[in-house]
């Protein structure tokens, strides 16, 4: 699956899980509105994708890691030119500025859409990001040994 498809699946996952848990107590939440709010909350990720595309087209592709073109995480700074598939590098790639900014925006947008006073969107978004990062770390650990 490509990066754009993964991003869309992530947005739908967050919207559907939040809707499933919150719709019983918040009947104003509909599928269409919740997905729209999640898409708006994902704006930092779209900015990241645009900056990545510009970086890949503007700079020498041989000098840029295509999976880390923006260099907005500690792995880009600490593992530049080294093996980036080690478990530590994969974990540090999960501590990406744009990823965390997107998690904050999406959880804030979904919380606002739910009427506030709930931490479920933050748990879903940040918990999902942590689970995905740990899955990638486990995959890197399995392939590096």
N, C-alpha and C positions, 0 to 999 in steps of 0.2 A: 504494500500500500504506500502511496506517495505521501509526502509531507502535508499536502493540502487535504487529502482524504483523512489523514490522522487528525488534523486540526478540526475538521468538520465533525468527525466522530466524537471527539473530546467535547466539543460544544454541545452536541445533542445528548451525550451521556450526562453532563452536568445539569442540563435543563430538565431532562427526563427524571433523573433521580430526585432533584429538588421538587419537581412538580408532583411526583408520586408520593413523597412524604408530606408535602405541605398542602396539597389541594383539599384534603378533608377538612382542614381548619381554615382555609383561605379560599373560598369558592370563586373569588374574582380571578384567580390564576387560571389561565387557559394555556393550552399547548402552544398556540401561535404566539401569544404575548410572552410566554416564558422563553421560548427559543429566540425571539427577537431581542429580549433583554440580555440573554446570554451572548448573542452575537455582538451586541454593542459593548458588553463587558469584555469581550475578547479583542478589542481594538489594539491593545499593545502587541498582541501576537501578530496581527496583520501588519503593524508597523515593522516588526522584526522581519517578517517575510519580505516586505518591500526593500528594506535596507540590505537584507541578504542578497536579493536579486541584483540590486545595484552594485554591491560589492563584487559579486561574481562576474558581472559584465564589465565592470570598470577596471578591476585589478587583474594582475596575472594569475590565472587559475592555478598554475603550478605552485604558487606560494601561499595559497589559501586552502585550508581544510574545508571542503564543501559542506560538511555537516556542522561546521562551526564558523561560518563566514563572518559573522558580526563580531566575534570575540568579546561577548558580553558576559562571560562567566570565568571563574577562576581556572578552569581547565585550559582555556585558551592562553592564559598568561603563564601558567606553570608548566604546561606540557607542550609548548610551542615547538614544533619540529620533532617531537618525540612520539612514542606510541600512545595514542589517545584511547585505546581500547582496554586499558587497565581498569580494574574496578574503581580505584581512586579517581582517575580521570573521568570516568563515566559518572560517578557520584558528583564530582565538582561541576560537571556540565549541567547537572540537574539544578544547581544553585545559580541559574541564569537570571540576570537582571530582568530581561523581558518576560521570562516565564513567571517569575515571582510577581512582577508588576501586573501581568495578566491575571494571575490568581487573585490578587487583591481587587482588581477592577471587577472581575466576574463575580466574586463573592459579594462585593459591595452592591453591585447591580442587582443580583438575585435577592439579596437581603432587603434592599429597598423595594423591589417588586413584591416581595412577600409581606410588606407592611412593617418591616423592622422587627425588633425584639425576637430574633431567632439567630442562632449560630449555625444552623444546619447547612446553609450554602457554603460557609467557610469550611466546615468539616468535609463536605463533599468535594469541593474544589481542591483544597490543600491536601486532603487525604488521598484524593485520586492522583494528584501530582506526586506525592511521596510514594505511593504504591507503584506508579509507573517508573519513577526513578530507581526504586529498589529492585524492580523487575529487570531493568536494564543493567544494574550493577550485578545482579545474580547471573544474568546472561553473559556479561563480560567476564565474571569470575569463572564460569564454566568453560568458556572458550580460551581463556588465557593460561589455564593450567595444563 
